């Protein structure tokens, strides 16, 4: 069954998850990149654009609950394959939209498929990594969000300038189908993988007992404080990340006059800095655990450090130099990614592998609900004054400290949930 020589198959799996997340964020970020151009050509108001964003978030929220259960029932391999087919074709469907309603429908379909990415990736991490490595693995695949956010502007703006905006959606949507070939050929659970060694399998399990039984339904999970700790952590902080993704190009255009291909270097810097936070945030808590810290102390200390830094982003609204503003937002995005890598890892810390997909689905649904509220508020504020981003930056600066207090209050020791 096992290979005789030492293997590192789990890191190959992590690479698969990383590239899936890159594709996921390229597909969702094309709209935010082209929003200033499309708003002019199609005639959206700020509230129209907010409603397009909200359409994605509504599907994203609902389908998180669905995908969590589906993944726990049919497994990561099949679930992820189905999801990427759905979101790839939904991404391409944007090319055929000609109104705010058309884009809202396309975004809704995209949200249905893309909601599977994080529950599937985190379930795969829980299957393939011991607890002491999960934050690092999560940070690595989560770094794909930033790489996708870097590649999307350059790709979308270039294709739009050369071949029309429709080509950006068609090309980026098709990329996911190439990843599917690699995924289907390579991914298996550790106990079924033909390339894994016995020593790596034992390292992955790290003394954790084998799990038996059916998937855990999501409804009983609502009775656990651990579920709500994760859910409120997501609900309070996910909207900030969505704000950066979908409004940063518009903020730079309205407040600094930077549009079109001129956006590329500024957006690239933001997400390059964010990449460091994603990998570094996971590495810090994993390194502290290896030094003998408890999982609770390592995760909470790391998350508090990122939350404490966040209020500085409010200064981005006041500075007159665009590079100073971009740097501040980049550091805030990095802190978010470091926070997020550890927050996601809490699910594997507190729940058995069979329940991780459902818990991530519940929490991410809560995050998407928060992601509905903030865009609606932003649309109302910006319809009155398209340059007045201060309220959103204040929210972005304070949400994490509030979230940390809520997480700590609900799960003070990160006690494992008792799942039957």
Buried (B, 14 or more C-beta within 10 A) or exposed (E): EBBEEEBEBBBBBBBBBBBBBBBBBBBBBBBBBBBBBBBEEBEBBBBBBBBBBBBBBBBBBBBBBBBBBBBBBEBBBBBBBBBBBBBBBBBBBBBEBEEBEBBBBBBBBBBBBBBBBBBBBBBBBBBBBBBBBBBBBBBBBBBBBBBBBBBBBBBBBBBBBEEEBBBBBBBBBBBBBEBBEEBEEBBBEBEEBEEBBEBBBEBBEEEEEEEEEEBBEBEEBEEBBBBBBBBBBBBBBBBBBBBBBBBBBBBBBBBBEBBBEEBBBBBBBBBBBBBBBBBBBBBBBBBBBEEEBEBBBBBBBBBBBBBEBBBEBBBBBEEEEBEEBBBBBBBBBBBBBBBBBBBBBBBBBBBBBBBBBBBBBBBBBBBBBBBBBBBBBBBEBBBEEBEBBBBBBBBBBBBBBBBBBBBBEBBEEBEEBEBE
